[in-house]
Amino acid sequence: MSGAEAELRTLRFVTGLLCMISLAAGFFLVQPDVALALDRLAQDRGSLQSDAVVLATQGFVERERERLERRHRSLSRLGATADLLRKLGAISRKRSVRVLAIDGAATPLGTAQDRATEELVRTHLRVELRGNYRSLLATIDDLSAACDAVFVEAPSLHWDGTALGASVPLVVVQPRERPRRVRP
């Protein structure tokens, strides 16, 4: 083997060794970036799957939101008085108390100078009930606890000769209904 061949072999060996070292260095330098890119890809894939689920349920959620908005509008038109009457019916059935009469009238709450309370209407109701002593008291207590905007004033109990009755004065406070504006 001549000197030129040995030199060529050494050059090939050094070149191969440099290539191997550069490949190893490149692998170890780039590997963390590749792992990070694979992690991001997995996160993005999970996010896309979540987005697909959200998009698939979006129609249902929109329909449910619209249904609940319609129900809220219809119930808010009824107001606190209707809520009171509904709860009174449920409580009287639960307590075995008869509702004999309900009468009342709405009046503005506050004075003209008091702008904050001018928006509220106070409805005075008188509810006539009949039942046993315990049921009447439980009904009055349940009614005052069940409705936030209803205040029970001083109820009175009376005996009419055949049964015990209760006269329950109530005040229902609710927002004044405003006329709707027609948009052009």
C-alpha positions in Angstrom: 0.0 0.0 0.0 1.4 3.3 -1.0 1.4 6.5 0.9 -1.3 8.0 -1.4 -3.6 5.1 -0.8 -3.1 5.3 3.0 -3.7 9.0 2.9 -6.9 8.5 0.9 -8.0 5.9 3.3 -7.3 8.1 6.3 -9.2 11.0 4.6 -12.2 8.7 3.9 -12.1 7.5 7.5 -11.9 11.0 8.9 -14.6 12.2 6.6 -16.9 9.3 7.6 -16.1 10.0 11.3 -16.9 13.7 10.9 -20.2 12.8 9.2 -21.1 10.4 12.0 -20.2 13.0 14.6 -22.2 15.7 12.8 -25.2 13.3 12.5 -25.0 12.4 16.2 -24.7 16.1 17.2 -27.6 17.0 14.9 -29.7 14.2 16.3 -29.1 15.3 19.9 -29.5 19.0 19.2 -32.7 18.6 17.1 -34.3 15.7 19.1 -35.8 18.0 21.8 -37.3 20.2 19.1 -38.8 17.2 17.4 -40.2 15.9 20.7 -41.6 19.4 21.5 -43.2 19.5 18.0 -44.8 16.1 18.5 -46.2 17.2 21.9 -47.7 20.3 20.3 -49.1 18.2 17.5 -50.8 15.9 20.1 -52.2 18.9 21.9 -53.5 20.5 18.7 -55.1 17.2 17.8 -56.8 17.0 21.2 -57.9 20.6 20.8 -59.3 19.9 17.4 -61.3 16.9 18.7 -62.7 19.1 21.5 -63.6 21.8 19.0 -65.3 19.2 16.9 -67.4 18.1 19.9 -68.3 21.7 20.7 -69.3 22.4 17.1 -71.4 19.3 17.0 -73.3 20.4 20.1 -73.5 24.1 19.2 -76.8 23.7 17.4 -78.4 22.0 20.4 -77.0 24.6 22.8 -78.3 27.5 20.6 -81.7 25.9 20.4 -81.8 25.3 24.2 -80.6 28.9 24.9 -83.4 30.3 22.6 -86.0 28.0 24.3 -84.8 29.2 27.8 -84.9 32.8 26.7 -88.5 32.5 25.5 -89.4 30.8 28.8 -87.7 33.5 30.8 -89.4 36.3 28.8 -92.8 34.6 29.3 -92.2 34.1 33.0 -90.8 37.5 33.6 -94.0 39.0 32.0 -96.0 37.1 34.7 -93.8 38.5 37.4 -93.7 38.0 41.1 -97.4 37.8 41.6 -97.8 34.9 39.3 -94.9 33.2 41.0 -96.6 33.8 44.3 -99.9 32.3 43.1 -98.1 29.3 41.7 -96.2 28.7 44.9 -99.3 29.4 47.0 -101.2 26.6 45.1 -98.4 24.1 45.6 -98.0 25.0 49.3 -101.7 24.9 50.0 -102.0 21.4 48.3 -99.0 20.2 50.3 -100.4 21.5 53.6 -104.1 20.6 52.9 -105.2 24.2 53.2 -108.0 25.6 51.1 -107.5 29.0 49.4 -110.9 30.7 49.7 -110.2 34.1 48.1 -107.4 36.4 46.8 -107.9 40.0 46.3 -105.7 43.0 45.9 -104.5 46.1 44.0 -101.2 47.4 42.6 -99.8 50.8 43.8 -96.5 52.6 42.9 -93.8 52.3 45.4 -92.1 55.4 46.6 -92.5 59.1 45.7 -91.8 61.0 42.6 -88.5 62.3 44.0 -87.3 58.7 44.6 -86.2 57.6 41.1 -84.7 54.3 42.3 -88.0 52.9 43.8 -90.2 54.6 41.2 -89.5 51.6 38.9 -91.1 49.2 41.4 -94.8 48.4 41.9 -96.1 47.2 45.2 -99.1 44.9 45.0 -101.1 44.4 48.1 -102.9 41.1 48.3 -105.1 39.5 50.9 -105.3 35.8 50.9 -108.1 34.0 52.8 -107.2 30.5 53.8 -109.0 27.7 55.7 -107.5 24.7 57.4 -106.3 23.5 60.8 -104.2 25.6 63.0 -100.9 23.8 62.3 -101.4 23.7 58.6 -102.4 27.4 58.4 -99.2 28.4 60.3 -97.0 26.1 58.2 -98.6 27.5 55.0 -97.9 31.1 56.1 -94.3 30.2 57.0 -93.7 28.3 53.8 -95.1 31.1 51.7 -92.9 33.8 53.3 -89.9 31.6 52.9 -90.6 30.5 49.3 -90.9 34.0 47.7 -88.1 36.6 47.8 -90.2 39.6 46.7 -93.2 38.8 48.9 -93.6 40.1 52.3 -96.1 38.7 54.8 -97.6 41.4 56.9 -99.5 40.6 60.1 -101.8 37.6 59.4 -104.8 37.1 61.5 -106.6 33.9 62.5 -110.3 33.7 63.1 -112.9 31.0 63.9 -116.1 31.3 61.9 -118.0 28.7 63.9 -117.2 25.7 61.7 -113.5 26.0 60.8 -110.4 28.0 61.5 -109.5 30.6 58.9 -106.6 32.9 58.2 -106.5 36.3 56.6 -103.0 36.9 55.2 -102.0 40.3 53.9 -99.1 40.1 51.4 -97.0 42.7 49.6 -95.5 41.7 46.3 -92.8 44.0 45.0 -91.9 43.8 41.3 -90.6 46.0 38.5 -93.1 48.3 36.8 -93.9 46.9 33.3 -92.7 49.3 30.7 -94.5 49.8 27.3 -92.5 48.2 24.6 -90.9 50.4 22.0 -91.3 49.5 18.4 -88.1 49.7 16.5 -88.2 51.3 13.1 
